[in-house]
Amino acid sequence: MKIRIINEKKKYSKEDCINVIPFGKIERVDFRRQLNGSGKELVELGRKAERLGGITLVGAESDNCGIMKKSVFIFEGARLISICDMNEYQEKYSSSYGFKSIEFKGKKLGVLVDKDIYSPSAVKALCLNGEHAIINLYGGLLPQKAFVGCEFYSYVYGVDFICVASHIAKAFNARGEEVVMTEGVGNFAFEGVYREIRRRQRGNV
């Protein structure tokens, strides 16, 4: 399955794949303005997602009547199908609860927002749910410890792990090996899942 990290300076053909628009590429989404018609961010994102095709994940700040959150907006074509918020508390942003899982081409994909990547319980919860891969959208410059965490999670939980920040993207397969992404495009098998890895570790092959 192909994943494309969208660069605003490039043109993309419509493909049935997973598209990721990192944090920092769009303005804050104000829900009150969306409802009264003065805000067009979600409409414009829907149009962009329709042109890209497949599933599109968009990282952005969200403002719900003054309650600020870090969010990922999930589109299927032009249709907004879900919104995932960061659970980890930060001084500027309100925390949320729960995690998002989407299904695409028969594969389950977990979505983490920003600093939820540092929560082993969040990663394990998604893996126990049978996710084939986890995609994290990070809202700033990504420190080295985050990459170490991705590599560790991919190996221990047996999932492909893709982390996308505004300046860089890194990915690891279910064996903990880094996957080369050429110009922001990578292909993933999405074969490993938590239960299968644990079964093999017990020797029940």
N, C-alpha and C positions, 0 to 999 in steps of 0.2 A: 504494500500500500504506500502511496506517495504522500509525503508531507511537504508543503511549500511554505517557507517563511516569506511573507510578502514584503517586497521592497517597493516603496512608493515611486521610485524612479524608473522602475521597469514595467513593461507591459506583459500581461499574462493571458494565455488562452484559457477558455473555459474547460475545466477538467473535473472529472468525478473523483476528487481527492480531498485531503484535509488541508485547509489553508489557515495560516496563523498570522494575524496582524498584531504585532507586539504593543505593549504599553507605550505611550508617548507619541503615537502616530495620529491620534484623533483627539478632539476636545472632550472635556468632561460631558457626560450625559446627565442632563437635568430632567428627571422624570416629570416634574410639574410642567416644564416647558413643552415636553413631548405631548402631554395630555391636552394642554390648551392650544396646541397648534403652532406656537411660536418657535419651537425647537424642531430642527429637521435632522438631527444627528442619526437617529435610528432609521429614518427613511433612507438617508444617504448610505448608511451602512448596509441596509438591505439590498439596495441597488448594486452596491459594490460586490456583495456576497453572491448575488445572482449572476453577475458577470464572471466571477471566479469559478462558480460551480461547486458541487459537493458540499462539504461542511466547512464553515468558516468560524474561527474563534477570534474574538477581538478583545484585547485588554484595554480598559479605560477606567478612570474614576467615575463613580456614579453619585448623584446627589438626589436623595429622596426627602424633599422638604427639610433640608438642612442636615440630614443624616448622611455623612460621607462614608463611602465604602470603596474598596478596590474590587473591581468586578471583571468578569469575562462574559461577554455576550456571545451566545452560540446561535449561529444561523444555519439553516438547511435551505440552500438556495436563497431566496429573498425573505424567507419566513424566520422570524425570531422564535426559536423553540425553547430556549432556556437562558437563565442568567445565574452565574455562579459567583459567589462572593467569598472574599478571604475570611477565614475563621480566626486566624491569629490576630490578637489585639495589638493595635498601634495607637499612639497618642492622637493622631489626626483622624484615624479611620475607626468606625464602629466595627465590631466583630460580628460574624454571622455564625451559622451552625450547619452541619451536614456537608455532604460533598456531592458533586455531580458526576453522573455516568451517562454517556451517550452511546448509542449503537450505530455503527456504520459498516456496511458490507459484511454483516454478521460478526463483527468484532466489537468488543466492549472497550470503550476508551474512558478513562477517568480524567477529570480536569481538576487541577490544583491552581490556586491563585497566590502569586507572590510568595510571601514568607511561610505559607503552609507547607512549602517544600522542606522546612526544617522540623516538621512534625512527623516522627515515625508512626505515631498512631493513625494519622491521616492516611499515610501511604499504605499501612497494613490494612486499614478498613477497606480501602479501594481494592487491594489485592484479594482480600477475602471475599469480596463481591464478584471475583472472577474477571477482573479487568485484564485485557491482553496488553494494554499499554497505558501509560500515564503521561499526560502533557501538562507541564507547569508553565504558566506565563508569569514572568518575574517583572516587577515594576520599577527596576532601577538597574544600576551596574551590578552585575552578578559576581559575587566574591568566589574565590577558589574553593572555599569549603562547601559551597553549593554543588559544585561539580563532583567533589568527593562523595557527597551524599547521594547524588544521582547514580554514580557508579556502584556504590554500596547497595542501594535499593534495588537496582536492576539485577544484581547478582543474587542477593538474599531472597527476594520475592519473585524472581523469575519473570520479570516484565521488561518490555522495552520502555525506556524512560527518556523523554525529550524535554529539555528545559530551554525556554526561549526568553531572552531579555532584549532590551531595546538595541543593544550593541553586538550581541553574539547569541548563537544557538549551539548547544551541544546535545548529543544523544548517545545512549548506551543500550546495547541489546540485552537480552535476557541472560547472557553469560557474563555480563559486566564489561564487555568490550566496547570501546568507543566506535560509533558509526560515523563514517565520513559523510558530511553534508556539503555537497558542491554547490556553491552560490545559493545557499539556503534551501536546497532541495535534497531530500533523502528518501530512500525506499526501505521499508521495514517489513519484516516477516510477520510480526505480532503473533508468534507461536507459543511463547511461554506464558503459563499462568501459575499462580501461587500453589494451587492444589497439586498440579502436575509435578512441579519442582519438588515439593515436599514428598510426594509419592516415590519419586526417583531416589531422593536422599535416604528414604527408609529401605531402599533396595527392592521395592515392588515394581520392577520394570516389566 
